[in-house]
Amino acid sequence: MRAAYPLGVRQRRKKCRAGKPSRPREGLVHEGAVVRTLMLALAGLLAIALWLRHDNLNLSRSLAAANRVASEQKTALATLNQQLSLSQRMARANENAQVRLREELVTAGEERARREATIGRLLNENEALRRWYTAQLPDAVRRLHTRTACASAAHCLQRLPEGEPLPDAGERTRH
């Protein structure tokens, strides 16, 4: 009968005889499991790298689109600022023109008041002027005053009778 050795001792003896170290491999994992684990880790890292590349491409496209939109908005903003500046200049010019026109209107009103005062004074002083001022206008002129406004010069000429042309401004009228 053979002596019963514990399993670990017998294995040590076999290995020692084969020229291998006699130290037991306790706690080590089988080599195939290590390779499988490394392959899975490598596949996982490859999947993560592919996903990151895909995500990076999507983000690059989004960034390019955002840059394009920002550029268009910048151009639109510059155009709008230019239009705003132009409209502000036009508004200032219009305000200045309105001020000038109001001043001219006030000046014209003052001039009209002076003329009316002068005419009133002259009418009171000069009997001949008073008669001329109160005299009736020629019929052709009165008809022009009572008719509606002319749309054009040719339209006004159609209204005048051929036998009674209007006198020139420098001529005296015949009564």
Secondary structure, DSSP 8 states (H G I E B T S, - for coil): ------HHHHHHHHHHHTTS-----TT---HHHHHHHHHHHHHHHHHHHHHHHHHHHHHHHHHHHHHHHHHHHHHHHHHHHHHHHHHHHHHHHHHHHHHHHHHHHHHHHHHHHHHHHHHHHHHHH-HHHHHHHHS---HHHHHHHHS---SSHHHHHHHS-TTS----TTS----
